[in-house]
Amino acid sequence: MKIGMVGLPNVGKSTLFNALTNAGAQSANYPFCTIEKNTGVVSVPDERLDWLAKQYDPDKFTPATLEIADIAGLVKGASKGEGLGNKFLADIREVDAIIHVVRCFEDDNIIHVDGNINPKRDIETINLELIFSDIEILDRRIDKSKKAAKSDKKFTAEVEFLEKLKIFLEEGNSARGYEYTETEKEIVSTVPLLSLKPVIYGANLSENDFKKGVEKNENFNIVKTIAESEKSAVLPVCAETEAQISDMTEEEKVMFLSDLGLETSGLDRIISTGYALLGLISFLTAGKQEVRAWTITKGTKAPQAAGKIHTDFERGFIRAEIISFDTLKECGNMTVAKEKGLLRLEGKDYIMQDGDVTLFRINV
């Protein structure tokens, strides 16, 4: 999973990125501190994998990973190449989802590029630049489909849909907020629209906001309302807090977060929300050689899951030996699970489930 972190200059984006990834990206109190895209790769916490590692004492331990890209700050006119606009849009195209960091805290010591805190305006600034870019993309696709419709009438319906979608965007709406039919989903999946990408709004709050209750911060409530209207997710985060806990032990981290009324870190919440938004799950493989988590899309069948390990595995798939992690843990170990007959044999039509502990049988 690859997530791009975006936001206006000086909203705490790079501070949050550094805290989440320990990548050491530069951050400072002036616009365009981030010019080149910074990238960090973090392991996805998974207690199931930790449990399997204790069982097998593997030579290699490989959790799933999340790649986070800290993308250059954006200003109005990016879609026309203003500032770092062209680079910003190109970087956005490479990611699966977006974390849009929105400043919701007040601090006179940290300047805002537009002079004051206004999350609605800040969100619109970035969303509109993505929408303007998408309208240009739609114009080119509509022209292409109109030409195709002259010889193949099946493209007529495509043109009608794309023109409706264009009007929706021209009204200031992101493509992810459109109500698509199944046929329309298939069409739009072939158009590289930036405003269609899933978004997590990271509402950057102060520690004091968490202590008082984030719902008492009116700026956070504004972000939450916008997120709900366009079917996006919203997470209250504190870049300052994440920076403080990044070097703490696990025990210190738990105590610190507990004081703020939080059970998990911002990174953990971003990962779980990102997986849900993108429809991702993990299946697990375990043995003395390696314990590993593999990320796949919900609905993936067993042969295609095997292909994630190696392309030859999909071609030579025979069957999968599977037990759910929860069942395995209840048994205590694989030997007991087998004795109880709980290991299942699944064929080519089996749809993988989150937490499936799997051994693929192949013939290549």
N, C-alpha and C positions, 0 to 999 in steps of 0.2 A: 504494500500500500504506500502510495506517495502522496503527501499532502503539501500544498503550498500555503505558506503563511503570508497574508497580505494585510495592508492597512495603510492609512495615511501616515505621513512622517510624524514621528514623536508621539505615537499612541502606546508605546511599550512593546512593539512587535519584536524588535531584536533582543530586548531584555528577556522577553518570554522565550524566544527561540533559544537563547544561550542557556537559560535555566533548564529547558526541557532536554536539550541535546548535549550540554557541556561542550559545545563546539567552539566557543570563544569568539563568536562573531562580534565585530566592533559595534558598540552602541554609544550614542552621545546625544546631548541636548541640542541638536540642530537638524534641520531637514536633510534628507538624502545621505544620511550616514551610511545606509546600505546602498551600494551602487552595484556591486557584483553579487549575484545570488550565492548565498551560503547554504550548504546542505549538511544535515546531520542524520545519522542512522541510529535509531534506538531500538533496543530489544522490547518486544511486547511481553509484559509480565503475564505469566500463566502458571497458576498454582498447580494445575494438572501436570504440566511438564516437570515441575519441581518434584512432585510426588513420584512420577515415573523414573526420574533420575535417581532417586533414593532406592528404588526397587532394583534398577539394572546396573547402577554404577558404571555408566557408559564411558567409552573412550572419548566420545564427542557429544557435546550438548548444544543444540541449535534451536533457539527460540525463533518465532516469527519476528520479522523486523518491520519497523515503520520508518520511512524516509521522510524527513521534514525539510522543506526548502524555504528559506527566509528570502522572500522576493522583494525587490526594490520598492521603496515608497512611491505612492501614486499621487498625482495631482490632476486637476481638471485639464482636459485636452489630451489625455494619454492616447485615446483612440485615434487622434490626429498626429501622434508622434511627439506631443509636447513632453518636456522633461525626459524621463526615462521610459516613456510610454510604450514604444515599440518593443523594448526589451521586456518590460513588464508583461505585455500581452503574450509574447512568445513563451515566457517562463510559465505563465498560467496554463498554456495549452498542454504542457508536459505533465501536469499533475492529475490525480484521480479525484481529489476533493480539495476544498479551500477552507482554511481557517482564517476568517476575517476578524482581525483584532480591532475592537472598537473601544475607544477611551471613554470610560464612564466616571472616572474619578476627577476631583478638582485638586489642582496643585499649582499655585502661582509661580512656583520655581521651575516648572516644566512648561515651556512654551507650546502652543498649539499652532499648527500651520495656518489655521483660519482665525486665530485670535481668541476663540472661546470654545467651550465644550458643547457640542451639539451632535449626539449620536445619529439622529435621523439624517441630518445633512451629510455627515461623514459616510454613512452607509450609501446614501444616494449618489455621492460623488464617485465612489468606486463602481457601484452597480451600473450607473449610467454609462460609464466608459466601456464596461463589458457589453452592455446592450447596444451601444453605438457600433462597436466592432461586429456584433452579431448581425445587426441590420445590414451591414455591408456584405457579410457572408451570405445572408438570405437573398439579397438582391442578385448575387451571382448565381446562386443555386436556382432561383426562380427563372432567370433568363435561360439557364441550361435546360430546365425541365419544360419550359414553354417550347423550346426548339424541338425537344424530344417528343412532345405531345402532338406535333404536326404529323408524325408518322406512326405514333403509338398512343392511342387514346387513354391508356392506363395512367399516363403521366398527367392527365387533366385533373384528376382528383388530387394528385400530389401538389400541383400548382395552387389549387384552391386552398388546401390546408396550409401551405407555406405562406400564402398571402394573408390568411387569417392570423397566423402566428406573427407575421411581421407587424400587423396592426396592433396586436397585443403588446409587442415590444415597444412600438412607437408611443404607446400610452405610458411608458415608463416601467413596465413590468419585466421581471426576469423570466427567462424561458422555463425555469424550473417551477414557476407558479401556474403554468398553463395546464388545463385539464385535457389530457391526451386520451384518445381512444387507443385500442391495441394496435390498429393499423398505423395510426399517427405516431405511436411510439417507435415502430419499426422504421418509419421514414426519418424521424428526427434523430434517431441514433446514428444515421449516416451523415448528419450535418454537424460539423465541429463547433457547436455553440458554447461560448465561454460561460454565459449566464445559465446554462443548463447544468453545470457542474454542481454537485452537492456542496452545501456550505454549512460550516459550524461557525456561528458568531461567538467569538471569544470576548465577552464583556469584561474589560479590564477594570477591576475595582480596587479599592484600597483595603488594607487589612481591617480597618475600622468598619468598613461596609459589611464585611463578613461577621464581625463581632455583633453589630447591630441587627443584622439580617439583610441579605441582599435585596429582598423585596421592598425595603424602605428606600432604596436608591432609585429615584425616578428615572434616571438615565438607563438603568438596567431594564426597567419595565418597558421603556420605549423600544429597546433592542428586542426584548422578548416578544412584543406585539408584532414587530416587523418580521421576525423569524417565523412566527406562527402563520402570518399571512401568506408567506411564500414557501411554506413547507420545509423550512430549514430548521436546524437545531441551534440552541443557544446554551452556552456554558459560562457561568460566572467564574472568572479566574482572577488571580492577583499575581501579576508578573513579579512584583517585589517579593511576595511570599515564595513563589516557585524558585526564585534566585536564592533565597535564604535556605531552603530545604535541599537544594541540589547537592550540597556537600555533607548533609547530615547522615548519620546511621539510620537504619530502618526504624529502630526504636525511638530515636529522637524525632524522626519525621512524623511518626504516628502521634506522639504526644503534642507536637507543635500544631499539626492539623486539627487535632481534637479540640484544642483551645479555640480554634476558629469555627468549630462546628462542622468540620469536614472529615469524611472517612477515607478519602483517597486523594492523591495528588492530581494536579491539572493534567499531567501527562497520561495517567491512567484513565481519567475521564475523557480526554480527547481520543484515546485509542478505542475505548468501548463505544463512544458515540460515532467515531469514524467507521468502525466495523458495521454498526447498525445502519448508518446512512448508505454505505456502499453495498450492503447485503452480503457481507463477508463472514465466513466461519473458518474454523481450523480443525483439521483432522490430525491425528498424532501417530507417529511410528516410534516403536520402542524396541531396544535390544542392547546387547553389550557393546555393539559397534557404535551406535548412535541413538540418542533420544531427540526427536525433532518435531516441531510443529510446522504444518503446511497450510498456507492460506488459500482458500478457494471461495468461489461465489456460491451462495445458497442455490440449491437445485442442481449442482454438479453431480453427474453420475460417476459410479466407481471407476470405469475405464479412463475417463478424463482426469479424475483425481490421481490415478496412477501415472498418467502422463505428466503431471506436475513434477514427479520424481525423476522421470526420464521418458523421453518421447517413445522409446521402444516399449516401455511398460504398457502404454495405451494400446499399441498395435498387438502386443502379445498377451493381453489380459485374458486370464482364464476365470479367476474368481477372487473374491476378497474375503479374508477371515477377519471378522469385526466383532468388537465388544465395546459397548459404550463405556466411557471413562468412569462414570458413576457406578456402574455395575461392577467393573473391575475393582474399584476402590472398596466397595462393600465386601467383595470376596477376599481382599487382602493381597492377592497376587494372582498371576496368570495360571499357575498350576491348579489352584482351587477352582478358578473360573472354568477351566477345561473339565475338571472332574465333575462339576455340576452341569456340564453341557450348555454353558452360557455363551460359548464362542459360536457365532453365527457364520454360515457360508452364504455370501451374497454374490449375485451374478451381475451381468452387464446393465441391467435396468435399475439397480439399486441406487437410490439418491443418498448421497453422503450427508451425515448429520454432524453438527458441531460436537466435538469431543470424541468422535469415533477413533478408537485405538485400532489400527489397521495393519494387516500383513497382506500384501498382494501376491497372488500366485500368477506367474507369467510363463510364457513359452516363446522365446525369441531365438 
